[in-house]
Amino acid sequence: MHLQISPSILSSDFANLERDCEEVAGSADWLHVDVMDNHFVPNLTLGLPVVEALLAKVSTPIDCHLMIEDPDRWAPAYAEAGAKSVTFHAEAAAAPVRLAREIRNLGARAGMGLRPATSIDSVADIIPELDMVLIMTVEPGFGGQSFIDAMLPKIQRTRELIGPESDIWLQVDGGIHSGTIELAAEAGANVFVAGSAVYATDDPVAAIDSLRAQAQASTCLR
């Protein structure tokens, strides 16, 4: 199972965003962009114009995590702009299957995220329509939160539903660092969003390499 690290630019220096994005090019598999609308979550961050500007400047593929209301209306624009992965939330989408198909038809991978309180079994029938399932391991809305250990059984259950050899990826986001990535990998995750664990270090590239090595070691022990 291919393991991937997706640094969250929410923890980068917004005044030097292009620099921080390019600093991890060649080491990061993705750049994780958190889009928040101050409605679905109590925070306001980047939107489509900034994503479009980044797409024109950076070489690493962009993974957009849309923590927004009405993704049925807004999510396709991120795929049209060139984001290679677009994740909407199960709690916000009115027609998740139709939306996932539209995102895929526009050339992006379609992901669906779940808040900690949302059961994976409640959306199990939608999984075959997706390219990725995102399990939030913190409450969405702010960076720097602590990993919720109670999400580990949910990650395990999601891996069971996806299957061990499936092409559908299982992403985790929230509190991922050197002390938690092995737990998440052992539970079945294979795509890891890390913010401060990368950008709050003196050497983001070394931090990515270290996280990847830890996840690989844990996966080998499963």
Secondary structure as UniProt FT lines:
FT   STRAND          4..8
FT   HELIX           9..11
FT   HELIX           14..16
FT   HELIX           17..23
FT   TURN            24..27
FT   STRAND          31..37
FT   HELIX           48..55
FT   TURN            56..57
FT   STRAND          62..67
FT   HELIX           71..81
FT   STRAND          85..89
FT   TURN            90..92
FT   HELIX           96..105
FT   TURN            106..107
FT   STRAND          109..114
FT   TURN            116..117
FT   HELIX           120..129
FT   STRAND          132..136
FT   TURN            140..141
FT   HELIX           149..151
FT   HELIX           152..162
FT   TURN            164..165
FT   STRAND          169..173
FT   TURN            178..180
FT   HELIX           181..187
FT   STRAND          191..194
FT   HELIX           196..199
FT   HELIX           204..220
//
